[in-house]
Amino acid sequence: MNRPTPADPRRTLTLRDVSEASGVSEMTVSRVLRNRGDVSGTTRERVLEAARALGYVPNKIAGALASQRVNLVGVIIPSLSNMVFPEVLTGISEVLEDTGLQPVVGVTNYSPEREETVLYEMLSWRPSGVILAGLEHTEASHAMLAQAGIPIVEIMDIDGTPVDSAVGISHVRAGRQMAEAILAAGYRRIAFLGTQMPNDHRAKKRLAGFEEALAKAGVTLADREFYSGGSALLKGREMTEAVLNRTPDVDFLYYSNDMIGAGGLLYCLEAGIDVPGRVGLAGFNGVELLDGLPRKLATMDACRLAIGRAAAEIIGGKRPTGVVGGEVIELTPTLQQGDTIRKI
């Protein structure tokens, strides 16, 4: 086949351009590009080659007018700088790859109002589904989700009532399990270090479960240190120094995430503090990037990849149930004691 002559760059390419370049009817071109109908392999390749050569991209909005849906899946997450969510996105992309559905990402920066805006824009494109982090939303966001008429999957958390489907872990149980492991290792003067948590509902639930388990053993937190802003090694160092200076008899530091926990570990090691003998430490998320630290930080795997995959399976109708939506899938995180909790 001769290479098609490029069209005028100021004019939008149409099916007719691909039809003329490939020598087949517009209807056949449409069938090939939508992967519908019975078209021979030779003809299909001719159409696809012509489309590639021309740089033709189908107008999904025009093609969706009859169905009122496009093949996009809105994925709304709090942050891209937080190393948790890229792995979730990897799981989503892997599953959707052969479904014809394309994930489109929006970032909220942990702001409920920003989530509301992003959700409104996403839904205005009439996506085939929405995946978003968390179970807590503004009233307007909740109403939009409830009336969307498409599969909705809220991810990362199952401690609450989802709009449609939910995939995640119980953060209350995760906090409780970590407290039980810390107490079992003999620590009693325990401090919590983490975000202010007005909008980090999952960290708030972990702390609630953590304190519940401590209270059951007759223990209360010896100190708390909160911060606002992103998770960072420097922030972890500063917070750890503040707590140990203020409450020097603290013997365990529980961090809301691994990044500030890693900063705390580096501070302790540089200060010559015996870890885990004098002070134990633990974080949350199981971030593999931190495996190169001088000591392996105790943490809990948040099942990030599995959460992304399961959410995409629900949206793509690939679950064993064969039903799209209406599922609550609880995954079980694994406690990794590493080198920063005393061995029992």
Rosetta silent file (secondary structure, phi, psi, omega in degrees, C-alpha in Angstrom):
SEQUENCE: MNRPTPADPRRTLTLRDVSEASGVSEMTVSRVLRNRGDVSGTTRERVLEAARALGYVPNKIAGALASQRVNLVGVIIPSLSNMVFPEVLTGISEVLEDTGLQPVVGVTNYSPEREETVLYEMLSWRPSGVILAGLEHTEASHAMLAQAGIPIVEIMDIDGTPVDSAVGISHVRAGRQMAEAILAAGYRRIAFLGTQMPNDHRAKKRLAGFEEALAKAGVTLADREFYSGGSALLKGREMTEAVLNRTPDVDFLYYSNDMIGAGGLLYCLEAGIDVPGRVGLAGFNGVELLDGLPRKLATMDACRLAIGRAAAEIIGGKRPTGVVGGEVIELTPTLQQGDTIRKI
SCORE:     score description
SCORE:     0.000 S_00000001
   1 L     0.000  133.608  177.578    0.000    0.000    0.000 S_00000001
   2 L   -68.108  145.959  179.831    1.311    3.454   -0.898 S_00000001
   3 L   -67.586  129.413 -178.123    1.971    5.749    2.020 S_00000001
   4 L   -63.385  147.761  175.324   -0.997    8.141    2.398 S_00000001
   5 L   -75.276  128.242 -178.877   -0.458   11.804    1.681 S_00000001
   6 L   -58.382  141.418  179.793   -0.621   13.753    4.956 S_00000001
   7 L   -78.202  167.479  174.952   -3.785   15.787    5.340 S_00000001
   8 L   -57.815  120.453 -175.585   -3.910   19.530    5.900 S_00000001
   9 L   -63.346  -16.112  179.842   -2.725   19.897    9.539 S_00000001
  10 L   -85.692   -7.130 -177.914   -5.345   22.585   10.108 S_00000001
  11 L  -109.203  137.777  178.116   -8.177   20.177    9.286 S_00000001
  12 L   -71.418  130.270  178.119   -9.429   17.442   11.599 S_00000001
  13 L   -67.570  148.638 -179.499   -8.961   14.003   10.086 S_00000001
  14 L  -127.813  174.620  174.970  -12.103   11.964    9.472 S_00000001
  15 H   -59.371  -33.607 -179.552  -13.076    8.391    8.679 S_00000001
  16 H   -61.413  -38.485  178.228  -13.221    9.450    5.021 S_00000001
  17 H   -60.690  -44.484  179.667   -9.489   10.272    5.068 S_00000001
  18 H   -68.734  -37.928  178.124   -8.686    6.801    6.381 S_00000001
  19 H   -59.650  -48.247 -179.156  -11.171    5.271    3.930 S_00000001
  20 H   -66.448  -37.771 -178.512   -9.528    6.965    0.946 S_00000001
  21 H   -71.076  -30.922 -176.721   -6.017    6.122    2.166 S_00000001
  22 H   -97.896  -16.047  178.770   -6.815    2.447    2.745 S_00000001
  23 L    77.895   24.103  176.328   -9.155    1.929   -0.196 S_00000001
  24 L  -126.005  170.301 -176.131  -12.041    0.512    1.830 S_00000001
  25 L   -71.043  158.952  177.458  -15.453    1.909    2.805 S_00000001
  26 H   -62.429  -35.181  179.287  -15.972    4.261    5.745 S_00000001
  27 H   -63.734  -40.367  178.741  -18.177    1.636    7.376 S_00000001
  28 H   -66.507  -40.680  176.759  -15.361   -0.907    7.219 S_00000001
  29 H   -58.928  -44.410 -179.819  -12.932    1.645    8.652 S_00000001
  30 H   -61.240  -42.954  179.692  -15.368    2.290   11.489 S_00000001
  31 H   -61.665  -42.205 -178.602  -15.686   -1.431   12.222 S_00000001
  32 H   -65.436  -47.932 -174.855  -11.916   -1.862   12.336 S_00000001
  33 H   -70.659  -25.344  176.435  -11.274    1.141   14.573 S_00000001
  34 L   -94.948    0.639 -178.695  -14.064    0.173   16.968 S_00000001
  35 L    55.106   45.199 -179.310  -12.975   -3.480   16.835 S_00000001
  36 L  -125.498  149.956  173.392  -16.489   -4.472   15.820 S_00000001
  37 L    81.795  170.610 -176.586  -17.815   -6.699   13.074 S_00000001
  38 L   -93.400  106.314 -179.988  -16.277   -9.333   10.837 S_00000001
  39 L  -129.971  134.830 -177.782  -13.315   -7.852    8.922 S_00000001
  40 L   -63.221  154.830  179.861  -10.539   -9.873    7.321 S_00000001
  41 H   -59.890  -39.014 -179.594   -7.054   -9.678    8.796 S_00000001
  42 H   -64.694  -45.702  179.611   -5.634   -8.208    5.612 S_00000001
  43 H   -65.635  -41.649  179.796   -8.239   -5.440    5.458 S_00000001
  44 H   -59.005  -45.885 -179.374   -7.884   -4.721    9.163 S_00000001
  45 H   -65.242  -36.903  179.099   -4.126   -4.299    8.838 S_00000001
  46 H   -62.982  -43.373  180.000   -4.549   -2.052    5.778 S_00000001
  47 H   -66.606  -45.841 -178.519   -6.919    0.237    7.704 S_00000001
  48 H   -64.229  -37.695  178.698   -4.749    0.334   10.819 S_00000001
  49 H   -65.727  -41.559  179.172   -1.628    1.067    8.776 S_00000001
  50 H   -64.836  -42.935  179.650   -3.379    3.921    6.995 S_00000001
  51 H   -62.676  -42.188  178.920   -4.674    5.336   10.283 S_00000001
  52 H   -63.976  -44.301 -177.884   -1.213    5.172   11.850 S_00000001
  53 H   -64.285  -37.413  179.504    0.414    6.812    8.850 S_00000001
  54 H   -77.472  -22.087 -173.500   -2.114    9.643    8.821 S_00000001
  55 L    79.558   29.387 -177.122   -1.973   10.103   12.586 S_00000001
  56 L   -75.836  132.287  174.954   -5.725    9.554   12.826 S_00000001
  57 L  -122.081  123.101 -178.577   -7.252    9.408   16.326 S_00000001
  58 L   -59.272  145.533  174.986  -10.923    8.380   16.598 S_00000001
  59 L   -84.044   95.498 -175.475  -13.340   10.941   17.997 S_00000001
  60 H   -65.949  -33.244 -179.832  -14.503    9.015   21.052 S_00000001
  61 H   -64.852  -45.701  178.497  -17.047   11.663   22.028 S_00000001
  62 H   -62.788  -41.047 -179.567  -18.772   11.463   18.649 S_00000001
  63 H   -69.676  -17.735 -177.279  -18.667    7.679   18.783 S_00000001
  64 L   -94.207   -3.196 -174.537  -20.175    7.707   22.258 S_00000001
  65 L   -57.932  -37.913 -178.259  -23.239    9.797   21.403 S_00000001
  66 L   -71.029  -41.816 -176.759  -25.421    6.735   20.937 S_00000001
  67 L   -89.125  -15.376 -176.770  -24.271    4.967   24.113 S_00000001
  68 L    65.772   18.726  178.524  -23.698    8.164   26.126 S_00000001
  69 L  -137.503  148.297  171.337  -20.424    6.650   27.380 S_00000001
  70 L  -111.625  168.216 -174.485  -16.775    6.837   26.397 S_00000001
  71 L   -88.084   34.121  178.211  -14.179    4.157   27.058 S_00000001
  72 E  -100.029  147.095  172.875  -12.476    6.185   29.801 S_00000001
  73 E  -119.077  115.983  177.766  -12.206    5.205   33.455 S_00000001
  74 E   -73.169  127.137  177.464  -11.782    8.140   35.820 S_00000001
  75 E  -119.783  115.382 -174.492   -9.154    7.438   38.493 S_00000001
  76 E  -115.438  118.170 -175.507   -9.097   10.028   41.289 S_00000001
  77 E  -128.300  158.780 -177.671   -6.254    9.876   43.815 S_00000001
  78 L   -73.453  -29.822 -170.866   -4.972   12.221   46.547 S_00000001
  79 L  -159.999  148.313  170.503   -1.362   12.476   45.377 S_00000001
  80 L  -103.049  -18.022  178.820    1.192   11.447   42.783 S_00000001
  81 L   -78.027  -26.392  175.265    4.155   12.357   45.005 S_00000001
  82 L   -71.872  123.846 -173.220    3.052    9.787   47.578 S_00000001
  83 L   -68.428   -7.803  179.396    4.710    6.536   46.487 S_00000001
  84 H   -67.185  -45.933 -167.146    1.614    4.537   47.405 S_00000001
  85 H   -77.352  -31.280  173.911   -0.546    5.590   44.489 S_00000001
  86 H   -56.904  -34.769  178.542    1.726    4.975   41.472 S_00000001
  87 H   -70.899  -35.451  174.559    1.672    1.275   42.397 S_00000001
  88 H   -61.788  -44.693  179.498   -2.132    1.358   42.616 S_00000001
  89 H   -62.263  -35.907  177.501   -2.193    2.934   39.139 S_00000001
  90 H   -60.743  -45.533  179.148    0.096    0.181   37.861 S_00000001
  91 H   -62.436  -41.342  178.658   -2.398   -2.465   39.003 S_00000001
  92 H   -62.900  -47.436 -177.275   -5.287   -0.586   37.382 S_00000001
  93 H   -63.706  -39.980 -179.586   -3.439   -0.157   34.087 S_00000001
  94 H   -59.876  -42.517 -176.884   -2.363   -3.802   33.934 S_00000001
  95 H   -75.736  -38.836 -176.528   -5.929   -5.073   34.211 S_00000001
  96 H   -78.081  -10.726 -172.439   -7.538   -2.497   31.920 S_00000001
  97 L   -53.795  -39.624 -175.997   -4.893   -2.948   29.217 S_00000001
  98 L  -108.194   22.122 -179.270   -6.848   -5.521   27.203 S_00000001
  99 L  -104.105  -10.272 -174.101  -10.370   -4.284   27.977 S_00000001
 100 L    84.692   -1.215  178.913  -10.513   -1.292   25.653 S_00000001
 101 L   -97.547  141.065 -176.143  -10.864    0.961   28.697 S_00000001
 102 E  -120.183  120.673  178.124   -8.359    3.744   29.304 S_00000001
 103 E   -72.605  138.504  174.662   -7.629    5.173   32.781 S_00000001
 104 E  -124.747  126.723 -168.996   -7.546    8.967   33.103 S_00000001
 105 E  -102.179  136.692  170.799   -6.066   10.304   36.336 S_00000001
 106 E  -123.797  144.431 -176.110   -7.125   13.275   38.467 S_00000001
 107 E  -117.494  134.196 -174.821   -5.295   14.427   41.619 S_00000001
 108 L  -105.196  -13.528 -175.763   -7.035   16.023   44.625 S_00000001
 109 L    54.844   36.428  177.490   -4.111   16.871   46.950 S_00000001
 110 L    62.758   20.521 -179.969   -6.195   15.466   49.824 S_00000001
 111 L  -102.549  120.386  177.973   -8.746   18.273   49.393 S_00000001
 112 H   -60.255  -36.347  179.425  -12.447   17.265   49.480 S_00000001
 113 H   -68.088  -40.273  177.016  -13.329   20.403   47.520 S_00000001
 114 H   -65.247  -39.986  176.870  -10.728   19.620   44.884 S_00000001
 115 H   -58.480  -41.739  179.822  -12.062   16.054   44.680 S_00000001
 116 H   -59.894  -43.090  179.958  -15.534   17.472   44.043 S_00000001
 117 H   -66.668  -46.072 -179.372  -14.220   19.579   41.148 S_00000001
 118 H   -62.952  -43.378 -179.732  -12.207   16.742   39.618 S_00000001
 119 H   -61.954  -43.296  178.716  -15.141   14.334   39.932 S_00000001
 120 H   -57.956  -47.299 -179.563  -17.503   16.805   38.251 S_00000001
 121 H   -64.596  -42.345  179.422  -15.112   17.198   35.302 S_00000001
 122 H   -60.201  -49.437 -176.069  -14.559   13.447   35.039 S_00000001
 123 H   -68.089  -25.002  179.656  -18.263   12.628   35.047 S_00000001
 124 H   -66.408  -19.865  176.725  -19.004   15.326   32.473 S_00000001
 125 L   -87.525    1.250  179.336  -17.106   13.180   29.956 S_00000001
 126 L    54.689   60.951 -179.894  -19.476   10.266   30.684 S_00000001
 127 L   -70.236  169.106  178.566  -16.789    7.702   31.601 S_00000001
 128 L   -84.178  -10.863  178.664  -17.464    3.986   31.788 S_00000001
 129 E  -177.609  164.967  177.745  -16.507    3.881   35.455 S_00000001
 130 E  -134.261  133.940  172.578  -14.814    5.765   38.296 S_00000001
 131 E  -118.613  125.738 -179.868  -12.171    4.574   40.762 S_00000001
 132 E  -143.327  151.186 -174.870  -11.405    6.944   43.622 S_00000001
 133 E   -80.688  133.371  172.497   -9.511    6.791   46.894 S_00000001
 134 L    91.254  163.702 -179.555  -11.372    6.730   50.172 S_00000001
 135 L  -108.408   -8.580 -177.117  -14.936    6.447   51.411 S_00000001
 136 L  -101.353  126.831 -178.419  -15.335   10.014   52.686 S_00000001
 137 L  -143.382  165.889  173.488  -16.548   12.701   50.268 S_00000001
 138 L   -68.000  163.905  178.409  -18.467   15.976   50.300 S_00000001
 139 H   -58.955  -40.819 -179.389  -22.255   15.771   50.045 S_00000001
 140 H   -65.201  -42.365  178.555  -22.083   16.998   46.454 S_00000001
 141 H   -62.964  -43.856 -179.766  -19.462   14.388   45.507 S_00000001
 142 H   -61.876  -40.477  179.017  -21.474   11.634   47.149 S_00000001
 143 H   -64.973  -41.768  178.788  -24.600   12.713   45.266 S_00000001
 144 H   -62.908  -41.835  179.606  -22.736   12.762   41.945 S_00000001
 145 H   -65.294  -42.926 -177.459  -21.345    9.291   42.581 S_00000001
 146 H   -66.048  -29.432 -177.176  -24.719    7.899   43.622 S_00000001
 147 L  -100.558    5.007 -173.190  -26.424    9.258   40.496 S_00000001
 148 L   -67.051  -30.230  179.785  -23.638    8.483   38.017 S_00000001
 149 L    71.742   21.874  179.508  -25.239    5.272   36.751 S_00000001
 150 L  -135.651  163.881  176.266  -21.831    3.631   36.218 S_00000001
 151 L   -61.265  130.900  176.976  -19.622    1.304   38.293 S_00000001
 152 E  -120.529  128.695  177.350  -17.979    3.225   41.152 S_00000001
 153 E  -125.067  116.124  174.621  -15.114    1.670   43.112 S_00000001
 154 E   -93.088  128.619 -170.628  -13.794    3.378   46.248 S_00000001
 155 E  -116.026  165.939  175.263  -10.334    2.066   47.033 S_00000001
 156 E    85.470  -18.132 -169.640   -7.785    1.770   49.860 S_00000001
 157 E  -147.666  139.208  174.714  -10.374    1.498   52.672 S_00000001
 158 L  -124.679    8.764 -179.852  -13.306   -0.723   53.661 S_00000001
 159 L   -85.561   75.057 -178.639  -14.089    0.849   57.070 S_00000001
 160 L   160.510 -172.437 -178.507  -17.362    2.453   56.037 S_00000001
 161 L  -106.782  116.594 -178.698  -20.265    2.208   53.583 S_00000001
 162 L   -77.995  158.589  173.769  -19.354    2.472   49.886 S_00000001
 163 L   -65.977  -41.916 -177.909  -21.499    4.113   47.226 S_00000001
 164 L  -138.727  -80.143  178.582  -21.189    0.987   45.082 S_00000001
 165 E  -118.143  157.579  176.184  -18.057   -1.149   45.431 S_00000001
 166 E  -141.258  141.871  175.683  -15.023   -0.891   47.706 S_00000001
 167 E  -135.145  125.811  178.707  -11.593   -2.511   47.607 S_00000001
 168 E   170.787 -159.815  178.341   -9.042   -2.056   50.356 S_00000001
 169 E  -116.835  166.316  171.314   -7.958   -2.961   53.846 S_00000001
 170 L   -87.896  110.259 -179.824   -9.402   -2.240   57.269 S_00000001
 171 H   -72.213  -29.070  175.108   -7.199    0.550   58.615 S_00000001
 172 H   -62.113  -46.637 -179.979   -8.763    0.163   62.056 S_00000001
 173 H   -67.597  -34.926  179.148   -7.649   -3.465   62.138 S_00000001
 174 H   -63.258  -44.154  177.692   -4.221   -2.528   60.739 S_00000001
 175 H   -64.166  -40.485  179.510   -3.650   -0.054   63.574 S_00000001
 176 H   -63.209  -43.838 -179.009   -4.866   -2.566   66.121 S_00000001
 177 H   -64.103  -39.966  178.971   -2.550   -5.276   64.777 S_00000001
 178 H   -65.423  -41.756  178.776    0.482   -2.992   64.892 S_00000001
 179 H   -61.353  -41.280 -179.369   -0.271   -1.985   68.497 S_00000001
 180 H   -63.687  -38.682  179.020   -0.558   -5.629   69.520 S_00000001
 181 H   -68.198  -39.012 -179.820    2.838   -6.434   67.968 S_00000001
 182 H   -66.856  -44.392  179.015    4.479   -3.458   69.700 S_00000001
 183 H   -64.792  -39.268 -179.432    2.994   -4.375   73.082 S_00000001
 184 H   -63.744  -25.994  179.496    3.977   -8.020   72.637 S_00000001
 185 L   -85.282    0.681  173.576    7.601   -6.904   72.182 S_00000001
 186 L    95.913    5.152  178.647    7.514   -5.216   75.603 S_00000001
 187 L   -80.791  142.939 -179.177    7.236   -1.534   74.669 S_00000001
 188 L  -134.498  -26.289  179.924    5.019    0.638   76.864 S_00000001
 189 L   -99.009   89.080 -167.283    5.987    4.317   76.411 S_00000001
 190 E  -111.251  136.561  177.848    4.662    4.749   72.917 S_00000001
 191 E  -119.689  151.149  175.584    4.344    7.915   70.809 S_00000001
 192 E  -111.587  135.693  178.955    2.477    8.557   67.561 S_00000001
 193 E  -129.376  122.158 -178.031    3.929   10.747   64.821 S_00000001
 194 E  -173.113 -170.738 -178.588    1.884   11.671   61.768 S_00000001
 195 E   -68.847  160.038  176.483   -0.189   14.057   59.754 S_00000001
 196 L   -61.375  -26.649  170.815   -2.782   16.407   61.274 S_00000001
 197 L    67.521   25.818  173.398   -5.300   14.108   59.548 S_00000001
 198 L   -65.611  -31.841 -178.260   -8.266   16.384   58.887 S_00000001
 199 L  -119.852   -6.591  175.913   -8.506   14.803   55.440 S_00000001
 200 L   -90.318   78.198 -173.871   -6.277   11.728   55.760 S_00000001
 201 H   -64.614  -30.873 -177.825   -9.142    9.568   56.993 S_00000001
 202 H   -70.444  -39.861  175.421   -7.218    6.320   56.627 S_00000001
 203 H   -64.173  -37.454  178.835   -4.406    7.475   58.940 S_00000001
 204 H   -62.572  -40.442 -179.778   -7.062    8.633   61.393 S_00000001
 205 H   -69.708  -36.963  176.901   -8.654    5.169   61.374 S_00000001
 206 H   -62.973  -42.931  179.180   -5.296    3.466   61.924 S_00000001
 207 H   -63.433  -38.652  178.755   -4.650    5.696   64.934 S_00000001
 208 H   -62.483  -44.862  177.848   -8.112    4.882   66.303 S_00000001
 209 H   -65.820  -37.405  179.456   -7.458    1.143   66.038 S_00000001
 210 H   -62.234  -50.496 -179.037   -3.977    1.604   67.486 S_00000001
 211 H   -66.754  -32.698  177.643   -5.239    3.487   70.551 S_00000001
 212 H   -61.577  -44.968 -179.807   -8.072    1.003   71.002 S_00000001
 213 H   -68.961  -36.564  176.492   -5.604   -1.886   71.281 S_00000001
 214 H   -63.004  -45.489 -178.179   -3.356    0.115   73.634 S_00000001
 215 H   -61.141  -36.831  179.162   -6.301    0.946   75.878 S_00000001
 216 H   -61.632  -28.374  179.120   -7.271   -2.714   76.061 S_00000001
 217 L   -96.332    7.195  178.933   -3.808   -3.351   77.545 S_00000001
 218 L    77.154   23.579 -178.230   -4.081   -0.387   79.928 S_00000001
 219 L  -115.967  139.753  172.754   -1.634    1.757   77.927 S_00000001
 220 L  -119.988  158.467  179.055   -2.130    5.304   76.634 S_00000001
 221 L   -61.392  134.169  179.739    0.017    7.245   74.190 S_00000001
 222 L   -80.781  -25.088 -178.875    2.937    8.938   75.917 S_00000001
 223 E  -165.152  162.591  176.262    3.207   11.669   73.280 S_00000001
 224 E  -141.137  145.580  175.194    1.974   12.793   69.859 S_00000001
 225 E  -138.252  120.163 -177.331    3.578   14.864   67.141 S_00000001
 226 E  -113.741  158.999  177.173    1.549   16.103   64.183 S_00000001
 227 E  -148.821  164.121  172.306    2.464   17.945   61.005 S_00000001
 228 L  -120.038  151.581 -177.923    0.832   19.246   57.861 S_00000001
 229 L   112.302 -176.964 -175.445    2.252   18.816   54.390 S_00000001
 230 L   -74.877  165.591  178.694    3.712   15.945   52.423 S_00000001
 231 L   -78.447  129.450 -177.635    5.560   12.919   53.746 S_00000001
 232 L  -151.463  151.066  178.351    9.315   13.537   53.813 S_00000001
 233 H   -60.148  -44.206 -178.269   12.490   12.193   55.375 S_00000001
 234 H   -61.736  -41.501  178.756   13.403   15.616   56.774 S_00000001
 235 H   -61.632  -40.225  178.429   10.003   15.978   58.409 S_00000001
 236 H   -63.507  -39.547  177.784   10.434   12.586   60.053 S_00000001
 237 H   -63.157  -46.587 -177.680   13.822   13.573   61.457 S_00000001
 238 H   -63.524  -43.114 -178.523   12.456   16.836   62.865 S_00000001
 239 H   -65.960  -41.219 -179.186    9.419   15.197   64.436 S_00000001
 240 H   -64.174  -43.876  177.914   11.468   12.411   65.993 S_00000001
 241 H   -60.277  -42.653 -178.814   13.926   14.881   67.530 S_00000001
 242 H   -62.153  -45.048 -177.903   11.037   16.922   68.944 S_00000001
 243 H   -66.598  -46.673 -175.933    9.363   13.926   70.589 S_00000001
 244 H   -69.180  -27.942  174.847   12.545   12.445   72.080 S_00000001
 245 H   -74.976  -37.434 -177.186   13.593   15.831   73.469 S_00000001
 246 H   -78.054  -38.640 -177.337   10.155   16.486   74.928 S_00000001
 247 L  -131.497   77.546 -171.103    9.482   12.965   76.241 S_00000001
 248 L   -64.429  -17.371 -179.387   12.869   11.263   76.649 S_00000001
 249 L   -89.300    5.554  175.191   11.478    8.075   78.208 S_00000001
 250 L   -60.482  134.333  179.982    9.508    7.173   75.049 S_00000001
 251 L  -116.468   -0.151  174.917   10.537    3.690   73.951 S_00000001
 252 E  -150.817  139.573  179.570    8.547    3.331   70.713 S_00000001
 253 E  -120.704  116.076  178.943    7.682    5.642   67.818 S_00000001
 254 E  -106.091  118.643 -175.563    4.740    4.724   65.569 S_00000001
 255 E  -102.111  148.871 -178.715    4.641    6.762   62.342 S_00000001
 256 L   -72.926  -15.949  175.964    1.644    7.251   60.068 S_00000001
 257 L  -154.707  166.186 -175.054    3.754    6.353   57.010 S_00000001
 258 H   -68.584  -32.090 -175.288    7.099    4.878   56.043 S_00000001
 259 H   -65.781  -47.349  177.386    8.692    8.071   54.736 S_00000001
 260 H   -71.750  -28.583  175.126    8.607    9.960   58.022 S_00000001
 261 H   -63.733  -39.279  177.864    9.443    6.675   59.761 S_00000001
 262 H   -65.234  -39.746  176.080   12.589    6.384   57.627 S_00000001
 263 H   -62.333  -39.805  177.563   13.539    9.936   58.596 S_00000001
 264 H   -64.612  -40.495  178.639   13.066    9.004   62.235 S_00000001
 265 H   -62.359  -44.809  179.970   15.230    5.914   61.844 S_00000001
 266 H   -63.112  -38.926  177.744   18.052    7.932   60.278 S_00000001
 267 H   -62.176  -47.363 -177.852   17.859   10.467   63.109 S_00000001
 268 H   -61.393  -42.878 -178.500   18.065    7.740   65.773 S_00000001
 269 H   -66.244  -41.200  178.947   21.008    6.020   64.128 S_00000001
 270 H   -67.285  -32.631 -179.970   22.936    9.275   63.726 S_00000001
 271 L   -81.407   -0.605  179.263   22.200   10.198   67.356 S_00000001
 272 L    75.270   21.088  179.502   23.608    6.829   68.503 S_00000001
 273 L   -81.839  130.273 -179.429   20.242    5.630   69.839 S_00000001
 274 L   -69.410  113.737  176.331   19.980    1.856   70.097 S_00000001
 275 L  -116.183  120.034   13.448   17.261    0.676   67.665 S_00000001
 276 L  -103.250   11.677 -175.748   15.302   -1.437   68.530 S_00000001
 277 L   -65.660  -58.188 -179.922   16.707   -1.898   72.051 S_00000001
 278 L   -77.419  -44.600 -179.419   16.302    1.618   73.439 S_00000001
 279 L  -136.707  129.344  173.183   13.674    2.814   70.939 S_00000001
 280 E   -98.609  159.000 -179.252   11.597    0.812   68.489 S_00000001
 281 E  -141.455  151.326  174.366   10.031    2.244   65.336 S_00000001
 282 E  -153.282  147.252  176.879    7.310    1.310   62.839 S_00000001
 283 L  -120.549 -151.405  178.237    5.688    2.929   59.826 S_00000001
 284 L  -157.156  140.562  173.249    2.993    2.005   57.359 S_00000001
 285 E   122.888  -25.553  179.706    2.702    1.219   53.626 S_00000001
 286 L    64.665   47.238 -177.760    5.563   -1.232   52.996 S_00000001
 287 L   -74.766  117.734 -175.570    7.386    1.080   50.576 S_00000001
 288 H   -66.454  -25.381 -179.571   10.060   -0.979   48.796 S_00000001
 289 H   -56.894  -26.461 -175.844   12.172    2.097   48.085 S_00000001
 290 H   -88.725    5.911 -179.183   13.204    2.093   51.745 S_00000001
 291 H   -64.766  -18.627 -178.879   14.662   -1.424   51.635 S_00000001
 292 H   -87.208    6.135  177.858   18.138    0.122   51.292 S_00000001
 293 L   -66.167  157.621  178.528   18.067    1.756   54.735 S_00000001
 294 L   -57.319  -31.939  173.787   20.722    0.692   57.305 S_00000001
 295 L  -127.577  145.545  178.193   17.925   -1.078   59.200 S_00000001
 296 L   -80.698  117.886 -176.670   14.715   -2.458   57.716 S_00000001
 297 L   -69.608  132.841  172.966   11.863   -0.397   59.106 S_00000001
 298 E   -63.927  138.190 -175.561    8.947   -2.305   60.642 S_00000001
 299 E  -159.627 -173.158  177.861    5.870   -1.608   58.541 S_00000001
 300 E  -140.119  124.750 -179.943    2.678   -3.030   57.118 S_00000001
 301 E   -67.817  129.352 -176.703    2.050   -3.759   53.454 S_00000001
 302 L   -94.014   11.004  174.841   -1.023   -1.862   52.239 S_00000001
 303 L    59.579   37.864 -171.613   -1.747   -4.275   49.318 S_00000001
 304 H   -59.671  -51.872 -177.105   -1.421   -1.420   46.801 S_00000001
 305 H   -63.258  -43.157 -179.296   -0.965   -3.422   43.602 S_00000001
 306 H   -65.089  -35.596  177.762   -3.692   -5.909   44.518 S_00000001
 307 H   -64.058  -46.489  178.678   -6.105   -3.067   45.308 S_00000001
 308 H   -59.790  -43.353 -178.780   -5.525   -1.496   41.898 S_00000001
 309 H   -64.807  -47.220 -177.443   -6.009   -4.798   40.113 S_00000001
 310 H   -64.335  -38.835  178.874   -9.193   -5.740   41.950 S_00000001
 311 H   -63.118  -43.518  179.502  -10.728   -2.305   41.375 S_00000001
 312 H   -67.313  -34.008  177.019  -10.007   -2.496   37.655 S_00000001
 313 H   -63.159  -37.513  177.840  -11.432   -6.027   37.492 S_00000001
 314 H   -65.798  -48.433 -179.377  -14.718   -4.718   38.895 S_00000001
 315 H   -61.856  -40.939 -176.288  -14.858   -1.853   36.387 S_00000001
 316 L   -85.717    3.117  179.919  -13.875   -4.109   33.498 S_00000001
 317 L    66.586   32.141 -176.088  -16.326   -6.884   34.423 S_00000001
 318 L  -106.305    9.278  177.531  -13.485   -9.354   34.989 S_00000001
 319 L   -74.086  151.186 -179.588  -14.414  -10.511   38.479 S_00000001
 320 L   -59.088  -25.914 -179.215  -15.294  -14.229   38.894 S_00000001
 321 L   -68.008  -24.478 -177.641  -18.823  -13.249   39.951 S_00000001
 322 L    77.420    0.460 -179.753  -19.493  -11.840   36.480 S_00000001
 323 L  -102.246  133.122  179.046  -21.348   -8.959   38.126 S_00000001
 324 L   -92.798  111.097  176.690  -20.116   -5.406   37.584 S_00000001
 325 L    96.659  169.419  176.594  -20.279   -3.463   40.844 S_00000001
 326 L    76.206   21.472 -179.031  -21.763   -3.991   44.280 S_00000001
 327 L  -112.264  148.207  169.294  -18.739   -5.743   45.783 S_00000001
 328 E  -122.231  114.701 -176.209  -16.724   -5.106   48.927 S_00000001
 329 E  -112.960  112.758  178.126  -13.311   -6.752   48.746 S_00000001
 330 E   -99.308  124.155  175.960  -11.213   -6.704   51.913 S_00000001
 331 L  -100.988  155.884 -175.509   -7.528   -7.503   51.528 S_00000001
 332 L  -109.849  113.517  179.032   -5.297   -8.467   54.450 S_00000001
 333 L   -71.117  156.111 -179.168   -2.095   -6.473   54.980 S_00000001
 334 L  -108.169  126.665  176.832    1.048   -8.217   56.180 S_00000001
 335 E   -78.483  125.757  178.717    2.945   -6.982   59.232 S_00000001
 336 E  -115.242  108.228 -173.853    6.687   -6.848   58.537 S_00000001
 337 L   -75.393  -18.585  176.133    8.644   -6.476   61.790 S_00000001
 338 L    52.218 -139.889 -178.027   11.931   -5.745   60.046 S_00000001
 339 L  -115.209   12.144 -173.224   14.827   -4.743   62.292 S_00000001
 340 L  -116.220   12.356  170.137   13.156   -2.013   64.344 S_00000001
 341 L  -125.345  133.396  179.743   10.964   -4.035   66.723 S_00000001
 342 L   -57.357  138.943  177.054   12.572   -6.225   69.366 S_00000001
 343 L   -74.247  135.035 -178.504   12.331   -9.923   68.606 S_00000001
 344 L   -80.216    0.000    0.000   10.106  -11.747   71.028 S_00000001
